[in-house]
Amino acid sequence: MKPAPFSYVRPQGLQHALEALAADPGAKVLAGGQSLVPLLSMRLAAPTTLVDVNGLPDLDHVRVEDPVDGGAGVRVGALARHADVLASAEARRVQPLLALALAHVAHPTIRNRGTTVGSVVHADAAAEMPMVLCLLDGSVTAASTAGTRTIPATELYAGPLESTLHHDEVALEAFFPALPPDAGLAFEEVARRHGDYALVGVGAVVRVSGARLTSARVGYLAVSDVPTVVDLTTALSEDPATGTLSTEATEATDAAAELALARLDPADDLHASAAYRTRLVRVLTGRVLRAAYADALDRSARDGAGGAS
């Protein structure tokens, strides 16, 4: 199929782009196009104007911020491609979950063109980057002719393929907070083939104090209508006296998975049954929690050894 007719604007400056969006409530922003163009071709989207922002300057950055009042993290510009973020050693050092998740995003050809911010605001609950933003308590900065605003991840997703961006806004960048020094992480997903949309994906960030688990947040993709993060800390005290979680533990992680399922809504579709997705949630929740806890202990040990030297 071919797209429905539309007007095309390629602004050379941000103000021109914002004015074009403000002038047409049916306009859409085109950046990487790896999500939008297929929707156009299938006529599942029919914008009256495409505003192609690829000519805008200074939006292709992948920038690491030093800690300022706890504000360390990675800022990803609207035109930074998935491949740019994946290739950034500094981004990987500051927030390793970005690289872990991006390695599962589609295939190299799509990662070379698709943008990380575009994926975030496309709001597909089966995509990796919206869940990563939510799990890390990140945010998106958006601009319109009325000014700029920062949207926390907790307020960004309104429903399936629906964000709270206004029709006249351009998402300028996404901010992914740094991994805390007392934290570890893990990410796993199951797909029919590597690069396909996940049937279920799960990421975890676990924090420790010594060997005691002090916090466990787990994010889920392809399970509910929006990316969902569940705090599972209360279910993970395998030994109340120590608060530790062994890498072989199953009882505590099984309880955590059941707590998560109470917040999730696995559904049937052409790719998997609700029962299969429920099974994947149980299995992957245990795996990522144990792996993230082990990662936190390993990072703490390395940091301790480095400090001692």
N, C-alpha and C positions, 0 to 999 in steps of 0.2 A: 504493500500500500504506500501511498504518498501522503505527506502531511497536508492538512488543510491550509489554504492560503494564509499568509501572514506578512506583515511588514517587517523589515530588517533594519536595525540601527546599530552601527558600530561606533560608539562614542570614543573620542580620544582623551577625554577627561572625566573624572568622577562626577563633577557637577552636571555635565551633559547627560550622563547615564541616569542620574537621579531624576533629572527633569523629564527624560523620556519615559521612565517608569511612572512618574507622577501624572503624566499626561494621558496614560492609557491603563485603566484598571485591569485590562486583559493581557498586559505585557508580562513576559517572563524573562529572567536573566539566563543567558547562555555563557557558561564558562567551559568546563571540560566536555559537557554534552553527552557523557556516557550513560546517563540515566534519562535525560530529557529527550534526546534525539530518537531513541526507540519508542518512547511514548508518542512522539509526534508522528512517527511513521505508522504506528498502529492506530492513530487518531484517538488515543486515550487521553491526549492533551491537545488542545487547540487554541494556543495563545494567539491574540490578534497582532502582537508585536514581539519580536525577539530582540532583546538588547544584549548584544555580544560584547562582553566586558574584557575580552582577551587583549585589546589594545591599551587597557588602562595601565599606567606605570605603577611600580612600587607595591604590587599586590602578590608577588610571587615568592615572598620571603618564607624561610623556615628559620626562626630566630629563637635562640635560647636566652632566657632572662635569668640574671643572677638574683639570689634571694633579696627581696626588699619587703620587709614586714611580712615574711612568709609567702611572698608572691612569685617564687621561682617556678619556672615552667617553660613550655614551648609554645610559641606563637606561630601559627600557620596562616599565611596569607591566602586570600580567595583564589589566587591563580597558581598556588603551589600544587604541583601534581603529586599524586600518591607516590610515584617513584622518587621524587625529590625528598619527601619526608622519610621514606624508607631508607634512602641512601645517606641521610644525615647522621654521622657518628655522634655529633653533639646532642641531637634530639634523642637518639637511642640511649645515650648515657644518662640524660636527665629524666626521661620518661620511657623506659624500655617497653611498656605496653603498646606504644605506637607501632613499633616495628613488629612485635609479636602479632598484632592484629592485622596490620597492613599486608603481611606476607600471605594472608588468606584472601585478600581482596582480588577477585577476578584473576586476570592473567597479565603478563608483562605489557602487552599492547594496550590494554585498558588502563593499567596503572600509569603508563607513560602519558596518557592524555587526561584521564579523570582527575578531578581535584578533590582533595580531602575535605575542604570546606563545603564544596558542592554536595558531597555524600552526606555530610552532617546535616545540612539544611533540607536535603531531599526527603529526609524523615522516613526512610524505609526501615521498618523494624527488623527486617531480615539482613540488614547491612551491618558491617562491623563498626564503622566509625561513630554512628550515633550512640551505640551502647558504650563505646570507650569514653566518649565525652561525658556521658551520664555517670559512669562508674568512677571517673576521676573528679567529678564535680567541676567540670570545665564550664566554659561560657563561649558565647558568640557575640562579636561586636558588629552591629548593623548600622547603616547610614541611610538617611532619606533627606529630602529637601528641608525637613524640619529639624535635622540634627542627627546626632549619633546616640546609640544606647547600647548597653551591654545586657544580654539575655542569659541568665543562668541556665545550665542544662536542665535543671528541674522544671523550668518554665518554658522550654523550647518546643516540646512535642505535645500536640493537641489531639492527634489521632492518626490513623493509618495514612501515611504519605502527607501528613498535614502538620506544618510547623506554625509557630506563632509569629513568624516574620510577616510584616505587612506587605501588601502587594507592591508598594512603592519603595521598599527597602532593598539594599544590596548588603549581603553578608560580607564584611570586609576581612575578618579573620576569626579563627577559633583559637581559644587558649586552653591548653592541656596542662594542669598543674604537675609539678615535679613529683617523682616518687619520694616519699619521706624516707629518711635514713633508717628508720626502724621497721620498714615495710618490705614485703615481698609480693610477687605477683605471678599469675599464670593465666594462660588462655588456651582454650581448646574449642574446636568445632567439628561437627560431623556434616559432610556434604556428600552428594552422590559421586562427584568427582572434585578433585582439588580445583578451586577457582569458581565452582558453582556457588550459588547462594546456599548458605548453611541451612540444614534441617533444624539444627539447634546449635547455638554457640554460647559459651560460658566463659566469663573472665572473673578473676578474683584479685582483690587487694587485701592482704592480711598484715596486720601490725603486731609487733611483739615487744615485750619488755623482758629481756633475758630470754628465757624459754617460754614465758607465759604469753599466750595469745590474748591480746587486748582488744582487737577489732577485726572483723571479717565482713567485707562487703563483696557481694557477688552480683554481676550484671549478666543479663540474659538477652539474646537476640533470637529472632525467628520463633518466639514462643507466644508473645502477646502482641497486641495491636501497636504498642509503642515499646521502645527499649525500656527494660525494667531492671531496677537495682534493688536488692533486698539486703538488709543488714541481718547477718546470721550469727552475730557474736554470741547471743544468749544460748544458742543451740550447740556451741562448740566447746564447752568446758568438759572435756572427757574425764578429767580428774579435778574436782573442785579444789583440791589442796594445792595443785600446781598450775592448773589452767593450761596444761600442755596438750598438744595434739600430735600423736605419733604418725609417721608416714604410712603405717599400716592400719590406722584407725578406720573403722567402718561405722560403728554404732553412732558416734557423734556426728559424722558427716551424713549418715542416713537421716538422722533427725533434722539436720540442717536442710537437706533436700526437701523433706516433707514440709518444713516451714516455708521454704521458697515456693513450693507448688501451691500453697494456699494463697499466694499473691499472683500467680501466673495463670494464663488461660490457654493451654495448648489446644490447638484446633486441627481438624482434618483439612487436608487440601490434596491437590493432585500428587504431591511429592511425598507425603508422610501422613500417617494417621495420628490422631490425638494420643492414642495409647503409646505409639512409638516415640512421639516427642516427650511424653511423660517419662518413659523409660530413659531416654537420653538425658533429660534433666537430672534424674536421680544419679545416673552413672557419672556424668560430666561434673556435676556439683562436687561429688566426693573427690574426683581426680584433681580438679583445680584447687580446691581448698587444701588438700594435702600437699600439692606441689607448691602453692603459694606460701604455705607455712614453712616448708623446707627452704624455700628461696629466701624468706625473711631471716631465718636462722643463719643461713649461709652468708647473706649480706652483712648481718650484724657481726658475725665472726670475722669477716674480712675487714670491716671497718674497725673493729676492735684491734685486730692485728696491726692494721695500718697506723692506728693511733698510738699503739704501744711502741712502734718503731720510731 
